[in-house]
Structure formats: structure tokens, C-alpha cells
Amino acid sequence: MNRGSQDERETTRRDQREAGAAEMGRLLARPHEVTEAEAPSGLRALNSGTERDGLVYVPSGYDAARPAPFTLMLHGAYSGAREGIAPFLDLADNAGLILLAPESQGRTWDISLGGYGPDVAFIDRALESVFSRNAVEPLRLAACGISDGASYALSLGLTNGDLFTHVIAFSPGFVFTEERRGSPNLFVSHGTRDQILPISSTSRRIVPRLRREGYDVRYEEFDGPHEVPSEVAQEALSWFTGTEAK
């Protein structure tokens, strides 16, 4: 058998499998042993080769001998990686937290534009890139987002609860899933004066439904607009990392 032809067929099968998973919102990447040169600490570009790329942050105290908690940070509509990563960036070093903030390939995430697909595939590749270069703690792995990114974090997180142990949603608008796996812990916050995604038609409906469906939901309302107050971001991070004061 021609080795080149066999490799091409294997590549085609892999691409088809990944495309099929992406259309269902399924992520295939999983934390594993580091197989590539470790990424340096600090903030750097994802360098995916696409026009809309992303950012990775590795904390200053990162030690490959101690797998780090990890958060996928998803930005809002008409936004980008810097806005997506902002809620936790100043807190990441103290928490020893690795952050990945990919950018949607369109003006917002694919699920809001017709269905899962290109963004799921892009996120899957970005996750594999981080997992290949950094030791990640599989029991502290969160999907987090604000606004459209919060809706996407909830949707992806529930679809991939066998990957994400936690989901953090700052001011979500909706949840969409075709298939759910696992049972991640959920943190939802929303401002009572939100005029972009009014709380009465979003989180005050989403949270009770999720609780009825059996999910453990930490829910925080605050007196404010469509934003992530620093104290709410800190509370969410402490909840995720298990460092809340008892």
C-alpha cells in the first residue's frame, strides 16, 4: 500500500470526524501530557494563521509539574479576544490560571449565525494547541463568557460537560443544545439594569430552567448594566478555583 495514499485517507477521515463533531457543537480536545515546547508565561497571540486569532495567557508562577486550572474566555458580539480575556486577566497570576481567548470567525459566535460549525472547530484546534504546550488540570476546566459569549459558554459547556467541569456566564441571553454530556457546575451573573439583554427575559428564565433540569447553579444579580463588575469576576473565579472564604 502506498504510504502517501494511506496518510491522505487517514487525514480525510480525521477531518470528516472533526467536521461532524463541530456541527454538533462537540469538542474533541482533552488535556494530556505536554508534547510540544512549553509556551512562555505572559500574554501572547494564539498565532492560528487566521485573520481573527486569539490570545493565550500563562501565569507567571506556572509550573509544568503542577497542572494549572484553565478557562476558555469567550467575548461578546462585535468584540475580540482582549475584551473576552479582560474579566480574569488581572486575577490570573494569583489564581495560577491559564486563559485562552479565541475570537469568533464572524461578527459573533456561529450558534447565533445559523448553527454550530466553524467556531467550534477553531476552538477545538486552539484547545489542542494549549493542551499540547501546557499542563492543564482536568478537574478545573471552565468555559466562561460575557453577553453572546456567555450564551455560547453555556451552550458549549452543557454540550461538552465531559470536558468542562465549570461554566461561568456573565449576562447570557440564551442556551442552545442539541445534545448534553456530563453535569458541569454553573455560575451565572446578570445586572438588574441591563438594557442590552434584559434580565427578566434572560437569566431570570434561564437559571430556574437549568435548576429544574438538575444543574447546580450559583446565581448572582447585581445593581448594574450590561457589564462584569470586578467583584463579580473575583467571586466567579474564587468559586471556580475553590478558594472562597468559608
C-alpha positions, 0 to 999 in steps of 0.5 A: 500500500502506498504510504502517501495514499494511506496518510491522505485517507487517514487525514480525510477521515480525521477531518470528516470526524472533526467536521461532524463533531463541530456541527454538533457543537462537540469538542474533541480536545482533552488535556494530556501530557505536554508534547510540544515546547512549553509556551512562555508565561505572559500574554501572547497571540494564539498565532492560528494563521487566521485573520481573527486569532486569539490570545493565550495567557500563562501565569507567571508562577506556572509550573509544568509539574503542577497542572494549572486550572484553565478557562476558555474566555469567550467575548461578546458580539462585535468584540475580540479576544482582549475584551473576552480575556479582560474579566480574569486577566488581572486575577490570573497570576494569583489564581495560577490560571491559564486563559485562552481567548479565541475570537469568533470567525464572524461578527459573533459566535456561529450558534447565533449565525445559523448553527454550530460549525466553524467556531467550534472547530477553531476552538477545538484546534486552539484547545489542542494547541494549549493542551499540547504546550501546557499542563492543564488540570482536568478537574478545573476546566471552565468555559466562561463568557460575557453577553453572546459569549456567555450564551455560547459558554453555556451552550458549549459547556452543557454540550461538552460537560465531559470536558468542562467541569465549570461554566461561568456566564456573565449576562447570557441571553440564551442556551442552545443544545442539541445534545448534553454530556456530563453535569458541569457546575454553573455560575451565572451573573446578570445586572438588574439594569441591563438594557442590552439583554434584559434580565427578566427575559434572560437569566431570570428564565434561564437559571430556574430552567437549568435548576429544574433540569438538575444543574447546580447553579450559583446565581448572582444579580447585581445593581448594574448594566450590561457589564462584569463588575470586578467583584463579580469576576473575583467571586466567579473565579474564587468559586471556580478555583475553590478558594472562597472564604468559608 
